[in-house]
Amino acid sequence: VAGRNYVTDDRWGALGALKWTPTDAIKVTANYVHTDLSGLPDFGVPYNRVAGAPVTSVNVDRNTYYGFVNRDFQKARQDFGTVNAEVKITPDITLANKTRLERSVLDYVGTLPNNGTYTTTTLSAQSRYQVTDTVANVTDATFKFDTGPVKHTTIVGAEFSQEKVFRDNYTGLTSELAGLQTGTQLLVSVFAPPNLFPFVNAPQRSNNPTNITVDTKAGYAIHTANFQDIIILNGGIRYDDYNIAGSTLTSNTGVHSGMFNYNVGGVFKPVPYGSLYAAYATSSNPVGAELDASGTAYGGLVVNNAPFQALAPEENKAAEVGTKWELFDRHLLVTAALFQTEKTNARETSGANIIAGAEYRIRGIDLGVGGKITDKWSVFAGAVFMESRVEKSIDPAQVGVQLANIAHESFNMLTKYKITDPWEIGGQATYASKIYGGTLGATTGNVLPEHWRFDAFTEYRFNRNIKAKLSVNNIFDTVYYDAFYRSASPFVFIAPGRSVWLTLSGTL
């Protein structure tokens, strides 16, 4: 990984697809995808709270790595297959079914650098061995009909899924480090961490797994009414029966939730190349929905902490109004939207307990442009400006504060120019504003700086089947940061430095 000592990230994948159409009314497709990842994980750099910045923005080289080369590792694998079947009963009635099977494996030992100062940091071990198996089936029927000048489309369907998670971790990770058994090594040099420490014993699984099963049954209906492509109205409803259960060798727990949600929207097109729209939707986040998380505060299910997590789902409401216009003979799309998201019954930490009842909202504007300015010059750009506020919390200090861990302003622009028919050049600029740390509201005083990043590329097409692309990412080798870990003494995920990529692609 560019700009980081020792860190590696190796990936490969394969896919295959089949299509079978025994008649004009029946279509069956199938696909299979495999991905594989291995490398040395990087949990970033310590944050110096006294200096108010990551150590790599204060007095430490950006390449400094805080893991252990002879102990840490990361392996991940994902396999999934999907079968789609579609039967056209009549020109206006279609039945469809999608079945998907998936297995993913995540296996790693890593090192978290906490409590950064001008000279020292604390290294804590983090590990996971997790296998997730998923079976999902969706069946729906589509009906098309007219009432006078209005064209209608109705979709009704049902969804069934089961996810099974086996989760364990590793033990004995720090037995060679000063005799500590807690997973933590204190007061390591922030300038020269012991990356090459000669570990004698390999990490061993603890054999104290957590097993989690999620069963979801859902039904939904969607309807669209189109009046001559001038007025388009749509709406939908969905009910989810969500049941999650977890067990360890010594305890078990479970949470059941029923969730009803809906959406409505409308589009008005005064002219064929312009539209105005409005939309409103609700959604829910039940306990345990984040299967990778091991803490309730992060959306996971904690099996040995049942009394504190039998909570109702978090509820979300999202509203948006906007407009879209196709300019320059419909070659350039310009968009603008105002949006608001509200979350109620949000989970937060109170002492040793996780409670529900917090509320917050986000408001903003989203601007975009995409398409061709001339036959040779194309531009794709977007900007988002947001304002957020914690409306309710058990902690009075949180109320009125902006949300933590998000950039409230961002911008991205990609532009390409065709020098000749086979040869294009282009570049990209990306901006993100400051990120303030915290758990719910930005109350810790921690802050990540704003940043710009610039990329460039050139692409040459040798023929209709083969092309090559040379890319330079982060041209100026800018030191910037992707995100905080949200604790009061956090570590920070540092982005890669300048990298050069040559990609050759072809089709048969």
Residue pairs with C-beta under 8 A, 6 or more apart in sequence:
1 7
1 8
1 9
1 42
1 496
2 473
2 474
2 496
2 497
2 498
2 499
3 62
3 63
3 477
3 479
3 494
3 496
3 497
3 498
4 42
4 62
4 63
4 65
4 494
4 496
4 497
5 63
5 64
5 65
5 195
6 40
6 65
6 67
6 69
6 195
7 39
7 40
7 41
7 42
7 65
7 67
8 38
8 39
8 40
9 37
9 39
10 37
10 38
10 39
11 35
11 36
11 37
12 35
12 36
13 33
13 34
13 35
13 36
14 33
14 34
15 31
15 32
15 33
15 34
16 31
16 32
17 29
17 30
17 31
17 32
18 29
18 30
18 31
19 27
19 28
19 29
20 27
20 28
20 29
21 27
21 28
22 28
24 88
25 87
25 88
25 89
26 85
26 86
26 87
26 88
27 84
27 85
27 86
28 83
28 84
28 85
28 86
29 83
29 84
30 81
30 82
30 83
30 84
31 81
31 82
32 79
32 80
32 81
32 82
33 78
33 79
33 80
33 81
34 77
34 78
34 79
35 76
35 77
35 78
36 76
36 77
37 74
37 75
37 76
37 77
38 73
38 74
38 75
38 76
39 73
39 74
40 67
40 69
40 72
40 73
40 74
41 67
41 72
41 73
41 74
41 108
41 109
41 110
42 65
42 67
42 110
42 493
42 494
43 66
43 67
43 110
43 111
43 112
43 113
43 126
43 485
43 491
43 493
44 54
44 66
44 113
44 481
44 485
44 491
44 492
44 493
44 494
45 54
45 55
45 56
45 60
45 64
45 66
45 113
45 116
45 491
45 492
45 494
46 54
46 55
46 66
46 113
46 114
46 115
46 116
46 121
46 190
46 491
46 492
47 53
47 54
47 55
47 116
47 437
47 446
47 484
47 489
47 490
47 491
47 492
48 54
48 55
48 58
48 116
48 117
48 118
49 116
49 445
49 446
49 489
50 117
50 118
51 58
51 118
52 445
52 446
52 447
53 447
53 449
54 116
54 448
54 481
54 492
54 494
55 64
55 116
55 121
55 190
56 62
56 64
56 479
56 494
57 449
57 479
58 118
59 118
59 191
60 190
60 191
61 191
62 479
62 494
62 497
64 190
64 191
64 193
65 193
65 195
66 111
66 113
66 121
66 123
66 188
66 193
66 195
67 110
67 111
67 195
68 111
68 194
68 195
68 197
68 199
69 195
69 196
70 196
70 197
70 198
70 199
71 109
71 173
71 197
71 199
71 202
71 203
72 108
72 109
72 110
72 111
73 107
73 108
73 109
74 107
74 108
74 110
75 105
75 106
75 107
75 108
76 104
76 105
76 106
76 107
76 108
77 104
77 105
78 102
78 103
78 104
78 105
79 102
79 103
79 104
80 100
80 101
80 102
80 103
80 134
81 100
81 101
81 102
82 98
82 99
82 100
83 98
83 99
83 100
84 96
84 97
84 98
85 96
85 97
85 98
86 94
86 95
86 96
86 97
87 94
87 95
87 96
88 94
89 95
91 144
92 143
92 144
92 145
93 141
93 142
93 143
93 144
94 141
94 142
95 139
95 140
95 141
95 142
96 139
96 140
96 141
96 142
97 137
97 138
97 139
98 136
98 137
98 138
98 139
99 136
99 137
100 134
100 135
100 136
100 137
101 134
101 135
102 132
102 133
102 134
102 136
103 131
103 132
103 133
103 134
104 131
104 132
105 130
105 131
105 132
106 128
106 129
106 130
106 132
106 292
107 128
107 129
107 130
108 126
108 127
108 128
109 125
109 126
109 127
109 170
109 173
109 203
110 125
110 126
110 127
111 123
111 124
111 125
111 126
112 123
112 124
112 125
112 126
112 485
112 491
113 121
113 122
113 123
113 193
113 491
114 121
114 122
114 123
114 124
114 487
114 489
114 490
114 491
115 121
115 122
115 489
116 190
116 489
116 491
117 190
118 190
119 189
119 190
119 191
120 187
120 188
120 189
120 190
121 188
121 189
121 190
121 193
122 184
122 185
122 186
122 187
122 188
123 184
123 185
123 188
123 193
124 183
124 184
124 185
125 170
125 173
125 174
125 183
125 184
127 169
127 170
127 173
127 203
128 167
128 168
128 169
129 167
129 168
129 169
129 170
129 205
130 165
130 166
130 167
130 168
130 292
131 165
131 166
132 163
132 164
132 165
132 166
132 291
133 163
133 164
134 161
134 162
134 163
134 164
135 161
135 162
136 159
136 160
136 161
136 162
137 159
137 160
137 161
138 157
138 158
138 159
139 157
139 158
139 159
140 155
140 156
140 157
140 158
140 220
141 155
141 156
141 157
142 153
142 154
142 155
143 152
143 153
143 154
143 155
144 151
144 152
144 153
144 154
145 152
145 154
146 152
149 227
149 228
150 225
150 226
150 227
151 225
151 226
152 223
152 224
152 225
152 226
153 223
153 224
153 226
154 221
154 222
154 223
154 224
155 220
155 221
155 222
155 223
156 219
156 220
156 221
156 222
157 219
157 220
157 221
158 217
158 218
158 219
158 220
159 216
159 217
159 218
159 219
159 220
160 216
160 217
160 218
161 214
161 215
161 216
162 213
162 214
162 215
162 216
163 212
163 213
163 214
163 291
164 211
164 212
164 213
164 214
165 210
165 211
165 212
165 213
165 214
165 291
166 209
166 210
166 211
167 209
167 210
167 211
167 212
167 294
168 205
168 206
168 207
168 208
168 209
168 210
169 205
169 206
170 203
170 204
170 205
170 206
171 203
171 204
171 205
171 206
172 181
172 201
172 203
172 204
173 183
173 203
174 180
174 181
174 182
174 183
174 184
174 185
175 181
175 201
176 197
176 199
176 200
176 201
177 185
177 197
178 185
188 194
208 248
208 249
209 248
209 249
210 246
210 247
210 248
210 294
210 303
211 246
211 247
211 248
212 244
212 245
212 246
212 288
212 291
212 301
212 303
213 244
213 245
213 246
214 242
214 243
214 244
214 288
214 291
215 242
215 243
215 244
216 240
216 241
216 242
216 243
217 240
217 241
218 238
218 239
218 240
218 241
219 238
219 239
220 236
220 237
220 238
220 239
221 236
221 237
221 238
222 234
222 235
222 236
223 234
223 235
223 236
224 232
224 233
224 234
225 232
225 233
225 234
226 232
229 269
229 272
230 268
230 269
230 270
231 266
231 267
231 268
231 269
232 266
232 267
232 269
233 265
233 266
233 267
234 263
234 264
234 265
234 266
235 262
235 263
235 264
235 265
236 262
236 263
236 264
237 260
237 261
237 262
238 260
238 261
238 262
239 258
239 259
239 260
239 261
240 257
240 258
240 259
240 261
240 284
241 258
242 256
242 257
242 258
242 259
242 286
242 313
243 254
243 255
243 256
243 257
244 254
244 255
244 256
244 286
244 287
244 288
244 301
245 252
245 253
245 254
246 252
246 253
246 254
246 288
246 301
246 303
247 253
247 303
248 303
248 304
250 304
251 303
251 304
251 306
252 303
253 301
253 303
253 305
253 306
253 309
255 286
255 287
255 288
255 301
255 309
255 310
255 311
257 284
257 286
257 287
257 312
257 313
259 284
259 286
259 313
261 281
261 282
261 283
261 284
262 281
262 282
263 279
263 280
263 281
263 282
264 279
264 280
264 281
265 277
265 278
265 279
265 280
266 277
266 278
266 279
267 275
267 276
267 277
268 275
268 276
268 277
269 275
269 276
270 276
273 325
273 326
273 327
273 330
274 323
274 324
274 325
274 326
275 323
275 324
275 325
276 321
276 322
276 323
277 320
277 321
277 322
277 323
277 324
278 319
278 320
278 321
278 322
279 318
279 319
279 320
279 321
280 317
280 318
280 319
280 320
281 317
281 318
282 315
282 316
282 317
282 318
283 315
283 316
283 318
284 313
284 314
284 315
284 316
285 299
285 313
285 314
285 316
286 313
286 314
287 296
287 299
287 301
287 309
287 310
287 311
287 313
287 347
288 299
288 300
288 301
289 299
290 298
290 299
290 300
291 300
292 300
293 299
293 300
294 300
294 302
295 302
296 302
296 305
296 308
296 309
296 311
296 347
296 354
297 347
297 348
297 349
297 354
297 439
299 347
301 309
302 308
302 309
305 354
308 352
308 353
308 354
308 355
309 354
311 345
311 347
311 354
311 355
311 356
312 345
312 356
313 345
314 343
314 344
314 345
314 346
314 347
314 356
315 343
315 344
315 345
316 341
316 342
316 343
317 341
317 342
317 344
318 339
318 340
318 341
318 342
319 339
319 340
320 337
320 338
320 339
320 340
321 337
321 338
322 335
322 336
322 337
322 338
322 366
323 335
323 336
323 337
324 333
324 334
324 335
325 333
325 334
325 335
326 332
326 333
326 334
326 371
327 333
327 334
328 371
328 372
328 373
331 371
331 372
331 373
332 369
332 370
332 371
332 372
332 373
332 379
333 368
333 369
333 370
333 371
334 368
334 369
335 366
335 367
335 368
335 369
336 365
336 366
336 367
336 368
337 365
337 366
338 363
338 364
338 365
339 362
339 363
339 364
339 365
339 366
340 361
340 362
340 363
340 364
341 361
341 362
342 359
342 360
342 361
343 359
343 360
343 361
344 359
345 356
345 357
345 358
345 359
346 356
346 357
346 358
346 359
346 360
346 440
347 354
347 355
347 356
347 358
348 354
348 355
348 356
348 357
348 358
348 393
348 394
348 395
348 398
348 439
348 440
349 355
349 439
350 394
350 395
355 394
357 392
357 394
358 390
358 392
358 393
358 394
358 398
358 440
359 390
359 391
359 392
359 393
360 388
360 389
360 390
360 391
360 392
360 403
360 440
360 441
361 388
361 389
361 391
362 386
362 387
362 388
362 403
363 386
363 387
363 388
364 384
364 385
364 386
364 387
364 408
365 384
365 385
366 382
366 383
366 384
367 382
367 383
367 384
368 381
368 382
368 383
369 379
369 380
369 381
369 382
370 379
370 380
370 381
371 378
371 379
371 380
372 378
373 379
375 418
376 417
376 418
376 419
377 415
377 416
377 417
377 418
378 415
378 416
378 417
379 413
379 414
379 415
380 413
380 414
380 415
381 411
381 412
381 413
381 414
381 415
382 411
382 412
382 413
383 409
383 410
383 411
383 412
384 409
384 410
384 411
385 408
385 409
386 406
386 408
386 409
387 402
387 408
388 402
388 403
388 406
388 408
389 400
389 401
389 402
389 403
390 398
390 399
390 400
390 401
390 402
390 403
390 440
390 441
391 399
392 399
393 399
393 440
393 441
397 441
397 443
398 440
398 441
398 443
399 441
401 438
401 441
401 442
401 443
402 408
402 436
402 441
402 442
403 440
403 441
403 442
404 436
404 437
404 438
404 439
404 440
404 441
404 442
404 443
404 444
404 484
404 486
405 435
405 436
405 437
405 438
405 442
405 483
405 484
405 486
406 435
407 432
407 433
407 434
407 435
407 450
408 433
409 431
409 432
409 433
410 430
410 431
410 432
410 433
411 429
411 430
411 431
412 428
412 429
412 430
412 431
413 428
413 429
414 426
414 427
414 428
415 426
415 427
415 428
416 424
416 425
416 426
417 424
417 425
417 426
418 424
419 425
421 461
422 460
422 461
422 462
423 458
423 459
423 460
423 461
424 458
424 459
424 460
425 456
425 457
425 458
425 459
426 456
426 457
426 458
426 459
427 454
427 455
427 456
427 457
428 454
428 455
428 456
428 457
429 452
429 453
429 454
429 455
430 452
430 453
430 454
430 455
431 450
431 451
431 452
431 453
432 450
432 451
432 480
433 450
434 447
434 448
434 449
434 450
435 447
435 448
435 481
435 483
435 484
436 442
436 444
436 446
436 447
436 448
437 444
437 445
437 446
437 447
437 448
437 484
437 486
437 490
438 444
438 446
438 486
439 486
444 488
446 484
446 488
446 490
448 481
448 483
448 484
448 492
449 480
449 481
451 478
451 480
451 481
452 478
453 474
453 478
453 480
453 495
454 474
454 475
454 476
454 478
455 471
455 472
455 473
455 474
455 475
456 471
456 472
456 475
457 469
457 470
457 471
457 472
458 469
458 470
459 467
459 468
459 469
459 470
460 467
460 468
460 469
461 467
462 468
465 506
465 507
465 508
466 504
466 505
466 506
467 504
467 505
467 506
468 502
468 503
468 504
468 505
469 501
469 502
469 503
469 505
470 500
470 501
470 502
470 503
471 500
471 501
471 502
471 503
472 498
472 499
472 500
472 501
473 496
473 498
473 499
473 500
473 501
474 495
474 496
474 497
474 498
474 499
475 498
476 498
477 497
477 498
479 494
479 497
480 494
480 495
481 492
481 493
481 494
481 495
482 493
482 494
482 495
483 492
483 493
484 490
484 492
484 493
485 491
485 492
485 493
